[in-house]
């Protein structure tokens, strides 16, 4: 016999499946944007406004799923206000109790997504939503399984970083290109569009954590013969809040990269 706590979860799953069926029956594409957050109270209202504006202007259907990992700065309270402003069908707050990692945040978000495409991006305004219509056009043109934003091709670039961080980023990307040969110009980027079923399959295969996780996703995608397109983007360093990249993350990145090289 189902407990009372099971009933809301079951009802939510039924509503989610109904929405997915409606979108599929209508033949319309729907894009679920996953926004993992931790202490993004200042950035969240602006990134949500930019996302809604971009999708309305391009005429594409979307939902924005905020996965907050127990931020102590009031990010969840801001997200709740945004739900009221834009509607709970457009903005969905799906929090977790504490920081559990980027990969599990995506898994958590996918479980609540009703779109047939998933967009992952940073919530700190480093990734501008104005590029999303280009991602969508690129995906349709080539029928790609994945579209990656790239800082290192065409008119892509990085703004707001000092020379030291640019050198570290370029060096890390070059190192990964030599070791892993992924066939993608920006392996460490986190601004991407996936077919939902493709992302689900990749999540089942990936075991890395932290910044190496994004690299493994592309390496596994190549192994599984998924097709990948690229769109040049401008990456802008965060305006509000503190960067989560530190010495420990760099050491973890190098360890993870070597592990990925040895096991793929």
Protein Blocks (a to p, Z undefined) as FASTA:
>chain_A
ZZfklmmmmmmmmmmmmmmmmmmmnopacdddddddehilkmmmmmmmmmmmmmmmnopa
cddddddehianlmmmmmmmmmmmnopklpccdddfbdebjklmmmmmmmmpcbfbdcdd
dfklpacfklmmmmmmmmmmnopabdcddfkgcjbdcehiafklmmmmmmmmmmmmmmno
nopablmbccdcddfklmmmmmmmpmbecjllmmmmmmmmmmnopacddddddddddfbd
cdfbdfklmmmmmmmmmmmmmmZZ
